[in-house]
């Protein structure tokens, strides 16, 4: 497996989690999320990737959307978490902690074996 293929598989689930985390703070519009995720290179996403993901999450009732006038241009579509979206985000956070803890323990154990 090429590292780019592995990165692609890992990113798929992580991006959904990151989007839920971003809109859990406050409602956000699409381009704002693209800009925020650009701050972390491994999480950078294009609008062409983001909007299908947002549409799917809306359809699955993890978020809801509303239009709001913008002071600097046309109205923007904002996204916020629903109750089921918050529950999913909380479950993902627990699972992420389990994964990251296990990986960290494997790395430490591997280091012990090399000594």
ABEGO torsion letter per residue (X at the ends): XBAAAAAAAAAAAAAAAAAAAAAAABBBBAAAAAAAAAABAAABBBAAAAAAAAAAAAAAGABBBBBBBBAAEBBBBBBBBBAAAAAAAAAAAAAAAAAAAAAAAAAAAAAAAAX
